[in-house]
């Protein structure tokens, strides 16, 4: 077994420690392309947070 976690969660904070967004992903293997890729399973961002729209691009 692998000791590495399969799911990763990235958290966005503003100065002061308030969490304003998060994204989670998990590595997968494409049987069609025979290579690894990340599946993004969740994304959330506070609507009033500046730069949130560009983070989704």
N, C-alpha and C positions, 0 to 999 in steps of 0.2 A: 504494500500500500504506500501511497504517496502522502507525506506529511504536509504538503502544500495545500492551502484551502482552494477549492474550485471557484468559489464566488468571491469577487472583490467588490467593496463598496467604497466609493470616493465621496468625500464630504466637502462641501464648500462653506467656508466660514468668512464672516466679515470681521474686521478688527473689533475686539471685545468678546469674541467667541460665539456670536449668534450663528446658528446653522441656517443657511439660506438656500441650500440645494444639495442634492445628492444624485449619484448615478451608480448603478451596479452592473456588473458584467461577469461573464463566465467564459473560459476558453472552451472551444469546441473543435472538432476535426471534421473538415469537409471530405466526405468520401468521393465527391465528384472531382474536386481539385487536388485532393491528397495534400492538403496543407491546413495549418491551424488558423483560426480566426477568433475574434471575440464576439459574443452575443451580448448585446446590451439589453438587459432585462427590465430596467426601470430608470426613469429620469424625472426629477422633480426640481422645480426652482420657484422661489418666492416671486410672485408676479410684480412686486414693487422693486425688485432688485435690479439695479442698473447692470446691463451687460448680459442679462439672462437670455435674451433672444439670440444674441450672437453665439452663446455657448452651445446652442442646439445645432448650429450650422456645421 
